[in-house]
Structure formats: C-alpha cells, structure tokens
Amino acid sequence: MKKIALYLIAFLLTALYAIPAAAQIGNVYIHDPSTIVKCDGKYYTFGTGAGGLISEDGWTWHDGAVRTGGGVAPDVIKIGDRYLVSYSAGYPGTEGKTRGNVTTMWTKTLDPQSPDFGYTEPELVAWAGDDEDCWAIDPAFLLDPTTGRLWCSYGTYFGAIRIVELDPGTGKRVAGNKAVDIAIDCEATALMYKDGWYYLLGTHGTCCDGVNSTYNIVCGRSRSVTGPYLDNMGRDMLQGGGKMVLSAGNRATGPGHFGWYVEEEGVEKMSFHYEADYNRSGRSVLAVRSLLWKNGWPVAADPFKEGTYEIESERRGYALELAVDFVRQQGGMRAFRIDPNEPVVSLAEQTLEEVEDRWPAGEIPVRAGDYMFRPHQRWTVTAVPDKGGYLGAPYYKITIAGTERALAVDEDGELMAVPAYTGADNELWRIEQLTDGTFRILTKVACKCGKQRCLLSTGDSTVAMGDFDFSSDNCKWNFRDR
C-alpha cells in the first residue's frame, strides 16, 4: 500500500510539473470568461453558464463563483462599491425571431458566502431583432475614466459589433441612446482607454471547434469611444481591420474573450480563454498573460520561460552577481601582431568547479557588476508551482547555475544568497513583465513594513530591496541568455 501511495504521489507531482509554468493551475476550465475582477482579496471570473471561477492568489483556481441568469459570455465591472454583471441570452434559435439580448444586474459582493451577496432583477439594455444585422451577445463594459460615462459593446462575427451607453448609477440603457456599429468580422469584444486612445479588442476567427478553432485577438483604436476604430495600417474595423494581439501558440489554440486587469502603474495583465489546451485534453481553459505596450499598441507578452540567465539591471546594464573575489582565467593579454597562420582554437569558459571552493560557505552578499558570463553571474530561474503564485504565474526560485545557492531576503529585507534552497517563502520570487518589456522582481514575503519589496539597483553596483516605482529604472531588470 505504501508503494502504491508513493507511486501516486510521484504521478501527481509529474502531472503538476508537466503543466507549463505559464498555465494557471487547479480547476481552470471555462469558456467565454469575463474580465477578472478582485473582490475582498479574491479574484473572480464568470463564464458561459451560471457559474465561474475563484482564486485566492490569481494562480490556483477553483469553481464556486455564482451568477444567476445563465446565458453566455458575461462581463463584470466594479463601479463604486458594487459590481455590475452582464450576460446575454435569447441568442439565435432559442427564442423565435430574436437575435439575442443583453441584460445587466447588480450585486454588492461577488462572494456567494457573504450575507451581502445577491443579484438585483436583470435589466434589458440591448437587443437585436431577426431583421437586424447584429446578434446581441458577448457584452463588455468600459467605464470611461475621462468622463465617467459607461459603455457596453456587444455583437458577434455574424453581423456588426455595436456600442451603447448605459447609466453607471442604474446599469440601465441611457434613454434615447442609439446603438452605433463599430466593427465587423469579430466577436467577444472588449474596450480599453489608455493615453488618449480608446481601444476595441475583438476576437476574430472560429470558435467552439476544439483544436481546430481559429480564434485570435485583434484590436483597433480611436480618439472617440464610438469610433472609427482603425488598426496600425489605418484599416477600419468596420471594414474588417484589426492588428493582431495574440494568436495560437505554446500548445494552445483559439485565444479569445480578452479582459484587461491593471495591477498598478506599469503592471498590466490580460485574461482570456484558449479554446483548446493541448496539455489538458484539448479543453477550454482560463489563461493570463502580462500585457505590454509597443508604439501605442497592446501586445501579449510571451510566457516567462525557466532557464539560466544573466539578470541585467536596466539602470546601468550591470549583472546581478555574488559578491565574491574575481578569479582570473588563464590567458591574459595577447600580442596585437599575431602570425595569421597561427591555429585558431576555441577557449574554454570558466567553470563552476574552478571557482566554487573559493566562495564563502555561508551566506554571500549580492551586488551588480560588469557581465563576464562567469559562474557567479549565471542564475537559474525555476518555477515552484506548488508554492502558490500571483495573477498569471507561479513563484520562482533563483539559484546560481549548477548549485542550490539561492537568492533570498532576511527578516529585515536584506538581500543575500543562502547556501542552499530550502523552499522557505523568503527564497521565493515574483517575476512580472512590465508594460515596457522589462521585469520587476519581488519577494513573496512581506518585510516588517508589511509590503512585498522589489529588487532594486540603488547604485550602479549596489543592489537592495525597496518599493516598486515604475518611473525609475532602478526597479527594472532584464533576463538575458548570453
């Protein structure tokens, strides 16, 4: 029996580590997920049907979210101290001549265990008749930060995408407001506002066909919320334009139903589903990526890959390294005038075995210095998915390549490399790509001040822990494989 249990544990660990580090874990099965929102410290997303998913940390998910009304492709937004939820029903073939309708409802909390939980009666805010070139499903909200006005886009690939204005106080449609066509050839739209531009994200291609689904996410932008939305080549989304944001890859197909989550300045995430995850039996799953911005356009970041890197400061370009004595290699200066017939040989790099016994046995301070691809400058970054995570990724351990010497912080927030990785929280790191493409590196544990601290290059050669500030290159790092 003990042997069977050991085999079972080994199987479960193998299955866990077979899931790529970029994939959410737990019960992540959902279709048409809403924008992720946070309520009382937990993350929520709702999908087609009546339920949804909950996560305490943004990495491990489970079912349990509750939404009344059924229907398809919901969305949710927090306005003030309440949550406005939308969904669509009556889609083609279910209610005679209607081509769908969009309803909204309020709740004070998304926690179904709270005494304040409960939805108001749904309000019909958008619809489409049988004679209209629109199917009124797949709603999405935008609360305009410049005006306070609330907008809802809706529609599918088979007709126009439309936008209507809602009252942010009641969730009802503004009296007399007429729907405006803003796009075609897409569905599952979303709206964003950033730096003077309104962005329309649309899901292009075919859905609901498993591994053969061709869904991908495209976008256009406009100075007006009602369009026209043009792509990077000036093509109107009403004419089928759209710049690619994300397509299939990494053994998953059919990304769609974009959602935008802003952690803080410089830290943005995009949520969506894959129609088929090859590592999970081809099922539809929730996914989260960092969102980057390039030349005024949203770009889905590539998943962070485990590996051995130079960790380079954006401040100066120096490399994170152990504060140990520099060990010279054999060779030194060569003559400038060399016989051209002298044989050319490939020099060996300095090895860990040549220098490790010269390092202190205990804790070693950390600094930054000129990168020479030496052993004390090469860090291996490894996901530790069973130690929890944050929105979109697991925590990582960071060790000197070929060793178990691990980057860590003490209880006072001082940075060091400990002799061996033990799995303690002070040896775990949160690695997030920022909107400009650089990375921030934060501790899992909070310091005495109660905050997660960020790895800083406080001087060209000095590193420490401190508060994250997106406007400062002191807080930014790059992972280079060279």
C-alpha positions in Angstrom: 0.0 0.0 0.0 2.9 2.4 0.9 4.5 1.7 -2.5 1.2 2.5 -4.3 0.9 5.7 -2.4 4.5 6.7 -3.4 3.7 5.9 -7.0 0.6 8.0 -6.8 2.5 11.0 -5.3 5.1 10.7 -8.0 2.4 10.6 -10.6 0.7 13.7 -9.2 3.9 15.7 -9.0 4.8 14.7 -12.5 1.4 15.8 -13.7 1.7 19.1 -11.9 5.2 19.9 -13.3 4.1 18.8 -16.8 1.8 21.9 -16.9 3.8 24.8 -18.3 4.7 27.5 -15.8 2.7 30.0 -17.8 -0.6 28.0 -17.3 -3.0 28.5 -14.4 -3.4 25.5 -12.2 -6.4 24.0 -10.4 -9.8 24.0 -12.0 -9.2 26.3 -14.9 -11.9 25.0 -17.2 -14.1 27.8 -18.5 -15.5 29.2 -21.8 -16.1 32.9 -22.6 -14.5 34.2 -19.3 -15.4 37.7 -18.1 -12.8 40.2 -17.2 -11.1 39.2 -14.0 -12.1 41.4 -11.0 -11.0 41.4 -7.4 -13.4 41.3 -4.5 -12.4 41.1 -0.9 -9.0 39.8 -1.7 -10.1 37.1 -4.1 -10.1 37.0 -7.9 -13.3 36.2 -9.8 -14.2 35.4 -13.4 -17.6 34.2 -14.8 -18.2 32.1 -17.9 -20.9 30.8 -20.1 -23.5 29.1 -18.0 -24.3 30.1 -14.4 -21.0 29.8 -12.6 -17.4 30.8 -12.7 -14.0 30.5 -11.0 -12.4 31.9 -7.9 -8.8 32.3 -6.9 -7.2 33.4 -3.6 -3.9 34.2 -5.3 -4.5 34.6 -9.0 -2.6 31.3 -9.8 -4.6 28.4 -8.4 -8.3 28.5 -9.4 -11.4 26.6 -8.3 -15.1 26.7 -9.0 -17.6 28.3 -6.8 -18.4 31.7 -8.3 -22.2 32.2 -8.7 -24.1 34.2 -11.4 -27.8 34.0 -11.9 -29.5 34.1 -15.3 -27.5 31.6 -17.2 -26.8 32.7 -20.7 -23.5 33.2 -22.4 -20.3 35.3 -22.4 -20.8 37.5 -19.3 -18.8 40.5 -18.2 -18.3 42.2 -14.8 -17.1 45.6 -13.7 -16.8 47.3 -10.3 -18.4 50.7 -10.0 -18.1 52.4 -6.7 -18.8 49.7 -4.0 -20.9 47.5 -6.2 -20.4 45.1 -9.1 -22.3 45.3 -12.4 -22.7 42.0 -14.2 -23.9 41.5 -17.7 -24.8 38.4 -19.8 -26.6 37.6 -23.0 -29.4 35.2 -23.6 -32.0 34.6 -26.3 -29.3 34.1 -28.8 -30.3 32.8 -32.3 -32.5 29.7 -32.3 -33.6 29.9 -28.7 -36.4 32.5 -28.7 -38.0 32.6 -32.1 -37.2 35.8 -34.0 -34.9 37.4 -31.5 -31.2 37.6 -32.2 -30.2 37.9 -28.6 -30.4 40.4 -25.8 -28.1 41.8 -23.2 -29.1 42.2 -19.6 -27.3 43.8 -16.5 -27.7 43.2 -12.8 -26.0 44.5 -9.6 -24.6 42.8 -6.5 -22.8 44.3 -3.5 -20.3 41.5 -3.4 -19.2 38.5 -5.6 -18.6 36.3 -2.6 -21.5 33.8 -2.5 -20.8 33.2 1.2 -21.3 36.8 2.2 -24.7 38.0 3.6 -24.5 40.9 1.2 -24.4 38.6 -1.8 -27.4 38.6 -4.2 -28.3 40.0 -7.6 -30.9 42.5 -8.5 -33.5 41.9 -11.1 -31.9 41.9 -14.6 -32.4 44.9 -16.8 -32.6 44.6 -20.6 -30.1 47.0 -22.1 -29.5 45.8 -25.7 -31.3 43.5 -28.2 -31.4 42.7 -31.9 -34.4 41.7 -33.9 -34.5 39.0 -36.6 -34.2 41.6 -39.3 -31.1 43.3 -37.9 -27.5 42.7 -39.0 -26.4 42.0 -35.4 -26.6 39.3 -32.8 -26.8 40.9 -29.3 -24.5 38.7 -27.3 -20.9 38.9 -25.9 -21.3 42.1 -23.9 -18.4 44.0 -22.4 -18.1 47.2 -20.3 -16.0 50.3 -20.3 -16.2 53.0 -17.6 -14.6 56.0 -19.3 -12.1 57.4 -16.8 -12.2 60.8 -18.6 -15.9 61.3 -18.4 -17.4 58.8 -16.0 -19.7 57.5 -18.8 -20.4 53.8 -19.0 -20.4 51.9 -22.3 -21.3 48.4 -23.4 -20.1 46.8 -26.6 -21.7 43.6 -28.0 -22.2 41.5 -31.1 -20.7 38.5 -32.9 -18.9 37.6 -36.1 -22.2 37.2 -37.9 -23.1 40.9 -38.1 -22.0 44.2 -36.6 -20.3 44.9 -33.3 -22.3 47.7 -31.6 -21.8 50.0 -28.7 -24.5 51.6 -26.4 -24.3 53.9 -23.4 -25.5 52.8 -20.0 -26.2 54.8 -16.8 -23.4 54.0 -14.4 -25.7 54.6 -11.5 -28.5 52.2 -12.5 -26.9 49.9 -15.1 -29.8 50.7 -17.4 -29.5 52.0 -21.0 -29.4 55.7 -21.3 -32.9 56.9 -22.5 -32.9 57.6 -26.2 -29.4 56.2 -26.8 -29.0 54.5 -30.2 -26.6 51.7 -30.8 -23.6 52.5 -33.1 -21.9 50.0 -35.3 -18.2 50.0 -34.7 -16.8 46.7 -36.2 -17.4 43.6 -38.2 -15.7 40.2 -38.6 -15.1 39.7 -34.8 -16.9 38.9 -31.6 -16.3 38.8 -27.8 -15.2 42.4 -27.8 -13.6 44.4 -25.0 -12.9 48.1 -24.6 -10.0 50.0 -23.0 -8.9 53.6 -22.6 -5.2 54.5 -22.3 -3.2 57.6 -23.0 -5.9 59.4 -25.0 -7.0 56.4 -27.1 -10.0 54.1 -26.9 -9.1 50.5 -27.9 -11.5 48.0 -29.2 -10.4 44.4 -28.8 -12.2 41.8 -30.8 -11.9 38.0 -31.2 -11.5 37.1 -34.8 -11.9 33.6 -36.4 -13.9 30.5 -35.5 -14.7 29.2 -32.1 -16.1 26.1 -30.4 -14.2 23.6 -32.6 -11.6 22.4 -30.1 -8.1 22.2 -31.5 -9.4 23.4 -34.9 -10.7 26.7 -33.5 -9.0 29.6 -35.3 -9.9 32.3 -32.7 -7.3 35.1 -32.3 -7.4 38.5 -30.6 -7.1 41.7 -32.7 -7.6 45.4 -32.0 -8.1 48.9 -33.3 -8.0 52.3 -31.7 -9.9 55.6 -31.9 -9.9 59.0 -30.3 -13.7 58.6 -29.8 -15.4 55.8 -27.9 -17.9 55.3 -30.8 -15.1 55.0 -33.4 -14.0 54.8 -36.0 -11.5 52.1 -34.8 -8.5 51.8 -37.1 -5.7 49.3 -36.9 -2.0 50.0 -37.3 -2.3 50.1 -41.1 -5.3 52.5 -41.0 -7.9 49.9 -41.8 -11.3 50.5 -40.2 -12.6 47.6 -38.0 -15.9 48.3 -39.7 -14.2 47.0 -42.9 -12.6 44.0 -41.2 -9.4 45.6 -40.0 -7.6 44.7 -36.8 -4.0 44.4 -35.5 -3.0 41.1 -34.0 -2.6 41.0 -30.2 -2.5 37.2 -29.7 -2.9 34.0 -31.7 -2.3 30.3 -31.1 1.0 29.0 -29.7 2.7 27.1 -26.9 0.4 24.1 -27.5 -2.8 26.1 -27.1 -5.2 27.3 -29.8 -8.0 29.8 -30.1 -7.3 32.7 -27.7 -10.4 34.8 -27.2 -12.6 36.9 -24.9 -9.9 39.5 -23.9 -10.1 41.1 -20.4 -7.9 43.9 -19.0 -6.6 43.9 -15.5 -4.4 46.7 -14.2 -2.4 45.8 -11.0 -0.8 49.2 -10.8 1.1 51.6 -13.0 3.3 49.6 -15.3 1.9 46.2 -14.3 -1.0 45.1 -16.6 -2.5 41.7 -17.3 -4.8 40.3 -20.0 -7.1 37.4 -19.3 -8.7 35.2 -22.0 -9.6 31.6 -22.7 -7.9 29.2 -25.0 -10.4 27.1 -27.0 -8.1 24.1 -26.7 -5.2 23.4 -24.4 -3.2 20.5 -25.8 -1.8 19.8 -22.3 -5.3 19.5 -20.9 -7.1 17.1 -23.2 -7.9 20.0 -25.6 -10.3 21.6 -23.2 -11.2 25.3 -23.0 -9.1 26.9 -20.2 -8.6 30.3 -18.5 -5.3 32.0 -19.3 -3.5 35.1 -18.1 -0.5 36.9 -19.7 1.3 40.2 -19.0 0.2 42.9 -21.3 2.9 45.1 -22.9 2.6 48.3 -24.9 4.6 48.9 -28.0 4.3 52.2 -30.0 0.9 52.8 -28.6 -0.5 49.2 -29.2 -1.2 46.4 -26.8 1.0 43.3 -27.1 0.6 40.0 -25.3 3.8 39.1 -23.6 5.3 35.7 -24.2 5.2 33.4 -21.2 8.2 33.7 -19.0 10.5 30.7 -19.6 12.5 28.9 -16.9 16.2 28.8 -17.7 19.7 30.2 -16.9 20.1 33.9 -17.4 22.2 37.0 -16.8 19.9 39.2 -14.7 20.7 42.6 -16.0 19.8 45.9 -14.4 18.0 48.5 -16.6 19.7 51.2 -14.6 23.3 50.6 -15.9 23.3 47.3 -17.6 25.4 45.6 -14.9 24.7 42.0 -14.0 23.4 40.7 -10.7 26.2 38.6 -9.1 27.6 37.1 -5.9 29.9 39.5 -4.1 32.9 37.2 -4.4 36.5 37.7 -5.5 37.1 37.8 -9.2 39.0 34.8 -10.4 41.2 35.4 -13.4 41.3 32.8 -16.2 44.5 31.6 -17.8 45.5 33.7 -20.8 45.7 37.4 -20.2 46.7 39.9 -22.8 47.7 38.7 -26.2 50.0 40.4 -28.6 48.4 42.7 -31.2 50.6 41.4 -34.0 49.9 37.7 -34.4 51.1 35.3 -37.0 48.0 34.9 -39.3 48.9 31.2 -39.8 48.7 30.5 -36.1 45.9 27.9 -35.5 42.6 29.3 -34.1 41.3 27.4 -31.1 38.1 27.8 -29.0 38.8 28.8 -25.4 37.0 27.1 -22.6 34.8 29.2 -20.3 35.5 29.4 -16.6 33.7 26.5 -14.9 31.9 26.4 -11.5 34.3 23.7 -10.3 37.2 26.1 -10.8 35.9 28.8 -8.5 33.2 27.4 -6.2 35.6 26.3 -3.5 36.9 29.8 -3.2 33.4 31.2 -2.2 32.4 31.5 1.4 30.5 28.5 2.7 27.7 30.6 4.3 25.6 33.5 3.2 27.1 35.6 0.4 26.1 39.3 -0.3 24.9 40.2 -3.7 25.9 43.1 -5.9 25.9 44.2 -9.6 29.0 44.2 -11.9 30.3 44.0 -15.5 28.9 40.9 -17.1 31.6 38.3 -18.0 29.5 35.2 -18.2 31.3 33.9 -15.1 29.7 31.3 -12.7 28.9 33.8 -10.0 26.8 35.8 -12.6 24.7 33.0 -14.0 21.3 32.5 -12.3 18.9 29.6 -12.9 15.2 30.6 -12.6 12.9 27.7 -11.8 9.1 27.7 -11.3 7.8 26.3 -8.0 4.1 25.9 -8.8 3.3 24.0 -5.6 4.4 27.1 -3.6 1.5 29.2 -4.8 1.6 32.2 -7.1 0.1 35.5 -8.2 -2.1 36.6 -11.0 -0.9 34.7 -14.1 2.2 32.9 -12.8 3.8 30.8 -10.0 6.6 31.8 -7.7 10.1 31.1 -8.7 13.4 30.2 -7.1 16.5 31.9 -8.3 19.8 29.9 -7.8 23.4 30.2 -9.0 23.5 27.8 -12.0 24.8 24.3 -11.1 24.3 25.0 -7.3 21.5 25.3 -4.8 22.7 28.7 -3.6 19.5 30.7 -3.6 18.7 34.4 -3.8 16.8 35.3 -0.6 16.0 38.1 1.8 16.2 38.0 5.6 13.5 39.3 8.0 14.9 42.8 7.8 14.6 42.7 4.0 18.3 42.4 3.4 19.3 40.7 0.1 21.8 37.7 0.0 22.4 34.3 -1.4 21.9 31.5 1.1 24.0 28.3 0.9 21.0 26.1 -0.1 17.5 26.5 -1.3 15.0 25.1 1.4 11.7 26.2 -0.1 11.1 28.9 2.5 9.0 31.8 1.5 11.9 34.2 1.8 13.6 32.3 -1.1 10.6 32.7 -3.5 10.3 35.4 -6.1 7.5 37.0 -8.1 8.7 37.8 -11.7 6.4 40.0 -13.7 7.0 41.6 -17.1 6.1 45.3 -17.1 4.3 47.2 -19.8 7.6 48.5 -21.3 9.0 44.9 -21.6 11.4 45.0 -18.7 10.7 42.9 -15.5 10.2 43.6 -11.8 11.4 41.0 -9.2 9.5 41.0 -5.9 9.8 38.9 -2.8 6.9 36.5 -1.8 7.2 37.5 1.8 6.4 41.0 3.1 9.0 42.9 5.1 8.4 44.4 8.5 6.6 47.3 6.8 4.0 44.9 5.5 4.9 45.3 1.8 6.3 43.0 -0.8 9.7 44.6 -1.7 11.2 44.9 -5.1 14.8 44.1 -6.2 16.5 47.5 -6.8 19.7 48.6 -8.3 20.2 51.5 -5.9 23.6 52.3 -7.4 25.5 51.1 -10.4 27.0 48.3 -8.3 24.7 48.3 -5.3 21.5 46.2 -5.0 18.9 46.2 -2.3 15.2 45.8 -1.7 12.7 48.6 -1.8 9.4 50.0 -3.0 8.5 49.5 -6.7 8.3 52.7 -8.8 7.6 52.2 -12.5 9.1 55.6 -13.4 12.5 54.5 -12.1 14.9 52.3 -13.9 16.3 51.3 -10.5 13.3 48.8 -10.3 13.7 47.2 -13.7 15.6 44.1 -14.8 16.1 42.1 -18.0 16.7 38.3 -18.3 19.3 37.7 -20.9 20.5 34.4 -22.2 24.0 35.1 -23.4 
